[in-house]
Amino acid sequence: MQEMSATVATPEPGLLINRLCKHFSHKIDAHWTTDTGYLGFSIGECRLVAEGEALTLVCQSPSREELDELGEVVASHLVRFARGQVTQVPWQASGA
């Protein structure tokens, strides 16, 4: 599996988890609590964790191409739903 992660500063990470998961839950497997979230796409999955004033995202996919696509989808929605609090997602790649 290919993996990448990012941590973004935001005063309301739990609210962003709620917005993202609620939005995607209409089309994919999504579940969340006040401080964690899971998004299961056909091309991979993304786990979200709120800690203090930070949101950490960890995405995994079978291939680099799918991981890149997943990262773009998650990042573009996060930036939109953050309403100016987050302007970019600094992905760091790891994995095989």
Sequence and secondary structure as in RCSB ss.txt:
>XXXX:A:sequence
MQEMSATVATPEPGLLINRLCKHFSHKIDAHWTTDTGYLGFSIGECRLVAEGEALTLVCQSPSREELDELGEVVA
SHLVRFARGQVTQVPWQASGA
>XXXX:A:secstr
 EEEEEEEE S HHHHHHHHHHHHTTTSEEEE SSEEEEEETTEEEEEEEETTEEEEEEEESSHHHHHHHHHHHH
HHHHHHHTTS      EEEE 
